[in-house]
Amino acid sequence: MSTLVFALIAYLIGSISFAVIVSRAFGLPDPRSYGSGNPGATNVLRTGRKAAAVLTLLGDGAKGWLAVFVVQRLVVVQRFGEPEMLDISLAAAAVAVVIGHMYPVFFRFRGGKGVSTALGVLVALDYYLAAGTVATWLIIAFFFRISSLAALISALFAPFFCFLLFGMRPVTIAVIVISLLLVWRHKTNIRNLLAGKESRFGGRSTGSSQN
């Protein structure tokens, strides 16, 4: 039962759309109404307000970290829930917060693609896991200069890194599920990549964005 409670809390945390909240605070249009329609940092950046985009990025990442941290704190420190279920509870929270970001109950289930939130989850699970995934993103982005391609390849490598660190534990399965969700949410980007139409850094936008 506690695992379900943790998953619900994580989903609600994930449902907080920082792109929408920050845009309102800065007096900007709803990010779902322009560009790609994706409420994420990249789309907010289209307004030219870098500070708003940075705050969106940090907020989306922080909620991924917070959802996992809350479970760790409640189980390990507050003794809420069963300690032997910690791995399963962490896995459930990790997946739930990303789903919350993608399909937020507070914003009519119109959410982002989950890249920043997923990274926040990885940071909370293990710094080395997050560092390896970020390094993969940076390498692909440096050579190909395509953000979506870097995100997709990083998503595919994250479960591999997780398996090396933890073996086939519940958290590894959670990272696999999150990676599949990220790939699914990037299906438009995948079509653009296959058609050679995906935008590069500093190039013309194709209407696709991350987060």
Rosetta blueprint (number, residue, H / E / L):
1 M L
2 S H
3 T H
4 L H
5 V H
6 F H
7 A H
8 L H
9 I H
10 A H
11 Y H
12 L H
13 I H
14 G H
15 S L
16 I L
17 S L
18 F H
19 A H
20 V H
21 I H
22 V H
23 S H
24 R H
25 A H
26 F L
27 G L
28 L L
29 P L
30 D L
31 P H
32 R H
33 S H
34 Y L
35 G L
36 S L
37 G L
38 N L
39 P L
40 G L
41 A H
42 T H
43 N H
44 V H
45 L H
46 R L
47 T L
48 G L
49 R L
50 K H
51 A H
52 A H
53 A H
54 V H
55 L H
56 T H
57 L H
58 L H
59 G H
60 D H
61 G H
62 A H
63 K H
64 G H
65 W H
66 L H
67 A H
68 V H
69 F H
70 V H
71 V H
72 Q H
73 R H
74 L H
75 V H
76 V H
77 V H
78 Q L
79 R L
80 F L
81 G L
82 E L
83 P H
84 E H
85 M H
86 L H
87 D H
88 I H
89 S H
90 L H
91 A H
92 A H
93 A H
94 A H
95 V H
96 A H
97 V H
98 V H
99 I H
100 G H
101 H H
102 M H
103 Y L
104 P L
105 V H
106 F H
107 F H
108 R L
109 F L
110 R L
111 G L
112 G L
113 K L
114 G L
115 V H
116 S H
117 T H
118 A H
119 L H
120 G H
121 V H
122 L H
123 V H
124 A H
125 L H
126 D L
127 Y H
128 Y H
129 L H
130 A H
131 A H
132 G H
133 T H
134 V H
135 A H
136 T H
137 W H
138 L H
139 I H
140 I H
141 A H
142 F H
143 F H
144 F H
145 R L
146 I L
147 S H
148 S H
149 L H
150 A H
151 A H
152 L H
153 I H
154 S H
155 A H
156 L H
157 F H
158 A H
159 P H
160 F H
161 F H
162 C H
163 F H
164 L H
165 L H
166 F H
167 G L
168 M L
169 R L
170 P H
171 V H
172 T H
173 I H
174 A H
175 V H
176 I H
177 V H
178 I H
179 S H
180 L H
181 L H
182 L H
183 V H
184 W H
185 R H
186 H L
187 K H
188 T H
189 N H
190 I H
191 R H
192 N H
193 L H
194 L H
195 A H
196 G L
197 K L
198 E L
199 S L
200 R L
201 F L
202 G L
203 G L
204 R L
205 S L
206 T L
207 G L
208 S L
209 S L
210 Q L
211 N L
